[in-house]
């Protein structure tokens, strides 16, 4: 089925709202109830688009907008002998939204994850049914305006589709490198970056350089090595905390992401003088088998972080 560009963009927007609800549902009470409003907005936008698609009519006006759209859509689906929208699901969204918006009755925190899951399943099912495209193929990348980040994420998306998980992770790493550099740069005279490079220090070399090249005894060598490990570990932890604060991300999610992300940096090539990406695994031709769920997690992490920047 051919779908107009504006309708694809609206489906992308629906998916974006769902991604926002995913974050909101994890908040503490009462903030988690904001997910109910976002879910309602995503379903309203989706049903309006479905109504236009199946009836060929423009949007309708009604006080009970979700009910009206779902009833009209169900009439067409019934004629086509296709599964219909569950009205109990629509009623639950309406009731929870009205309780919150008109009476400030916060939704039970235990209900929100269930509502989110139902909504996700609903969107997966009816996107496929009405638009004949998988919901997972709708890409939030289309909402990213920064071309270089968008290009690397599109590459990663294609590589995931081709089941080349290692190449996908390298593209994700490049996208994150550019995004991290962009998000942590302070605008000003020197374009200073909040995240100064972290370099490990070899205190044995520093000791011998300062003391005329004398070789330390075994006890001093062991102590210097332990000190170096502690200092470098603390520097790395401080760097991670600075990154988390700069990017405004969850610490656990960031650490899980970084645990799996390959090392990606930029270096100046001596022979050309040009700045190029350097990935040690790629240079050493290391073969790493990444699980698809890990790759998709990292892909979604960078995509959602890029969308925050918009």
LINPE-V374638 format. One line per field, one symbol per residue. ss: DSSP state (h for helix, s for strand, l for the rest). phi: phi as a letter, one per 30 degrees, with the letter a starting at -180 (. if undefined). Layout:
BEGIN
ss: ???
phi: ???
END
This chain:
BEGIN
ss: llllhhhhhhhhhhhhhhhhhhhhllllllhhhhhhhhhhhhhhhhhhhhhhhhhlllllllllhhhhhhhhhhhhhhhlllllllhhhhhhhhhhhhhhhhhlllllhhhhhhhhhhhhhhhhhhhhhhhlllhhhllhhhhlllhhhhhhhhhhhhhhhlllhhhhhhhhhhhhhhhhhhhlslllllllslllllllllhhhhhhhhlllllllhhhhhhhhhhhhhhhhhhhhhhhhhhhhhhlllhhhhhhhhhhllllssssllllllsssslhhhhllllllllhhhhhhhhhhhhhhhhhhl
phi: .dbdeddddddddedddddddddddddddcdddddddddeddddddddddedddcicddccadcddddddddddedddddhcecdddddddddddddddddcbhcddeedddeddddedddedddddddccibdddddcdedddcdeddeddddddddddddicddddddddddddeddddddcdcdlechdcdcdecbdccddddddddciiddddedddddddddddddddddddddddddeddchbddddddddddcdddbbbbcdddcicdbdbbeddddhdccccddddddddddeddddddddd
END
